[in-house]
Amino acid sequence: MSERPASTDATQDGVVLLHGISRTARSFRKMQAALEGCGFAALNLDYASRRNALEALAEDIHPAIQRFTEDVDGSVHFVCHSMGGLLARVYIARHRPKRLGRVVMLGTPNSGSEIADRLRHLRPYRAFFGPAGQQLGTQRNEAIKALFPPVNYPVGIVAGNRSIYPITSAFLPKPHDGRVSVANTKLDGMADHIVIRTSHPWLVRHSVAIAQTIAFLKAGKFGS
């Protein structure tokens, strides 16, 4: 389910990496290498993003994260791409680590995705994206809203403003990254927010996004 950290030095901070829907831990390998190169221990999780709803996914990932938190003596941070950021919010609400540090979200639809609004009732969308895909729209019922209580921990958000998706781009208000509008990445209570010139799938491996992620984990704010 996971790629264990290369080192578990007791003085290290740890970082949990959560990929987006329909992606795998491979998408975060460049980020993982950069984090480990800066002295962080990293847990790059694979999870069945299309199989279960967010609340069930939070339970799926809990054992691996719990073991990881026992291996590090420093703070436990989260770095998340797309839906992975929503999963982190659900997870922290349910199983907040005692030494929770900072959270970086890359292209996370904190206020939902207009694309999910358009497609969620189509059978191919439901079949491919599964239960969690039904929770990604902008129109949230009370049960879905309850999954995302207000954040009371430092959150830094990286959004993209370029698209490689000409069809889905027509559904989104500008600026956007082809999957999520910049406006919908924002979150009440966030500590910092930046926009970089890249598209949704490349946020996880973009050199600027990686450098800014590390800056936020270290200082609680993005670099200038």
C-alpha positions in Angstrom: 0.0 0.0 0.0 2.9 2.3 0.7 6.5 3.1 0.0 8.2 3.3 3.4 10.6 6.1 4.1 14.3 5.5 3.4 15.2 6.8 6.8 13.4 7.1 10.1 15.8 9.3 12.1 14.1 10.2 15.3 14.8 13.9 14.8 13.2 14.0 11.4 9.9 15.6 10.4 7.7 13.3 8.3 5.7 14.0 5.3 2.6 12.0 4.1 2.1 12.2 0.4 -1.5 11.7 -0.9 -2.0 11.5 -4.7 -5.1 12.5 -6.5 -8.0 10.4 -7.8 -7.1 7.8 -10.4 -3.4 8.5 -9.8 -0.8 6.4 -7.9 2.2 7.0 -5.6 4.4 7.1 -8.7 3.1 10.6 -9.5 4.8 11.9 -6.3 8.2 10.2 -6.8 9.9 13.4 -7.8 8.4 15.3 -4.9 9.3 12.4 -2.6 13.0 12.5 -3.7 13.2 16.3 -3.2 11.7 16.0 0.3 14.0 13.2 1.3 16.9 15.2 -0.1 16.0 18.1 2.2 16.0 15.8 5.3 12.3 14.8 5.6 11.1 11.3 6.0 8.4 10.6 3.4 5.5 8.2 3.3 4.3 8.0 -0.3 0.9 6.3 -0.1 -0.9 4.3 -2.7 -4.6 4.1 -2.0 -7.7 2.9 -3.9 -8.9 6.4 -4.8 -11.7 5.1 -7.2 -13.0 2.3 -5.0 -14.4 4.0 -1.9 -15.9 7.3 -0.6 -13.6 9.8 1.1 -14.6 8.8 4.6 -13.8 5.1 3.9 -10.5 6.1 2.2 -9.5 7.9 5.4 -9.9 4.7 7.3 -8.0 2.7 4.6 -4.9 4.9 4.9 -5.0 5.3 8.7 -3.0 2.2 9.7 0.0 3.1 7.4 0.0 6.7 8.6 -0.3 5.7 12.2 2.7 3.4 11.9 4.6 6.2 10.1 3.9 8.7 12.9 5.4 6.3 15.4 8.6 6.2 13.3 9.3 9.9 13.4 9.8 12.1 16.4 9.2 15.5 14.6 6.1 17.0 13.1 4.0 15.1 10.6 3.1 17.1 7.5 0.9 16.3 4.6 1.5 17.1 0.9 -1.5 16.4 -1.3 -2.5 16.6 -5.0 -6.0 17.3 -6.1 -8.5 15.0 -4.3 -5.7 14.0 -2.0 -6.1 17.3 -0.3 -9.7 16.6 0.5 -8.8 13.2 1.8 -6.2 14.8 4.1 -8.9 17.2 5.4 -11.2 14.2 6.2 -8.3 12.2 7.6 -7.1 15.0 9.9 -10.6 15.6 11.2 -10.9 12.0 12.1 -7.4 10.9 13.1 -5.4 14.1 13.7 -1.7 13.2 14.4 -0.6 14.4 17.8 2.3 16.3 16.2 0.5 17.6 13.1 2.6 20.1 11.2 1.7 21.8 8.0 -0.4 20.8 5.0 0.3 21.7 1.3 -2.4 21.2 -1.2 -1.6 21.2 -5.0 -4.7 21.9 -7.2 -7.1 20.6 -4.5 -10.8 21.5 -5.3 -11.6 22.8 -1.8 -14.8 24.3 -3.0 -15.5 21.5 -5.5 -15.0 21.1 -9.2 -17.4 22.4 -11.9 -16.3 19.5 -14.1 -17.6 17.1 -11.5 -20.9 19.0 -11.5 -21.2 18.5 -15.2 -20.3 14.8 -15.3 -21.2 13.2 -12.0 -24.6 12.0 -13.3 -23.1 10.3 -16.4 -22.6 6.5 -16.1 -19.0 6.5 -17.5 -18.0 9.1 -14.9 -19.6 7.2 -12.1 -18.1 3.9 -13.2 -14.5 5.3 -13.6 -14.3 7.7 -10.6 -16.4 5.7 -8.2 -17.9 6.9 -4.9 -15.3 9.6 -4.2 -15.9 11.1 -7.6 -19.5 11.8 -6.5 -18.1 14.0 -3.6 -16.1 16.3 -5.8 -18.8 18.7 -7.0 -19.4 22.3 -5.9 -22.9 21.5 -4.7 -22.5 19.7 -1.4 -25.2 18.2 0.8 -25.0 18.3 4.6 -23.3 14.9 4.8 -20.5 16.0 2.5 -20.1 19.4 4.2 -19.7 17.6 7.5 -16.6 15.8 6.2 -14.8 19.1 5.9 -14.8 21.0 9.2 -12.9 24.4 9.3 -9.1 23.9 9.2 -7.2 24.9 12.4 -3.8 24.0 11.1 -1.4 25.7 8.6 -2.5 25.1 5.0 -0.6 26.3 2.0 -2.2 26.0 -1.4 -0.6 25.9 -4.8 -2.8 26.4 -7.9 -2.1 26.2 -11.6 -3.3 28.5 -14.3 -2.6 26.6 -17.5 -4.6 23.8 -19.1 -3.8 20.9 -21.4 -7.5 20.0 -21.6 -9.3 22.0 -24.3 -12.7 20.3 -23.7 -12.9 20.5 -20.0 -11.5 24.0 -20.0 -14.8 25.2 -21.5 -16.5 24.2 -18.2 -14.3 26.2 -15.9 -14.1 29.9 -15.0 -10.7 31.4 -15.7 -8.0 31.2 -14.4 -7.9 27.4 -14.0 -5.5 24.4 -14.4 -7.8 22.4 -16.7 -9.4 20.5 -13.8 -10.0 23.1 -11.0 -10.5 26.8 -11.1 -8.0 28.9 -9.1 -10.9 30.3 -7.1 -12.1 26.9 -6.0 -8.6 25.9 -4.7 -8.9 28.5 -2.0 -9.9 27.7 1.5 -11.1 29.8 4.5 -8.3 29.9 7.1 -5.5 29.0 4.7 -2.1 30.4 5.6 -0.9 31.1 2.1 -1.8 30.7 -1.6 0.2 30.9 -4.8 -0.5 30.4 -8.5 2.1 29.0 -10.9 2.2 28.5 -14.6 1.4 24.9 -15.0 -1.5 22.4 -15.6 -3.3 20.2 -13.1 -1.4 16.9 -13.7 2.1 18.6 -13.6 1.7 20.3 -10.3 3.2 17.3 -8.5 6.4 17.4 -10.5 6.8 21.1 -11.4 10.1 22.4 -10.1 8.5 25.6 -8.7 5.7 23.7 -7.0 8.2 21.4 -5.4 10.4 24.3 -4.2 7.5 26.2 -2.8 6.1 23.1 -1.1 9.4 22.6 0.7 9.5 26.3 1.6 6.0 26.1 3.2 6.8 23.0 5.1 9.9 24.7 6.6 8.7 28.2 7.2 4.9 28.2 7.0 4.8 30.4 4.0 5.7 30.3 0.3 8.8 32.0 -1.0 8.8 35.2 -2.9 
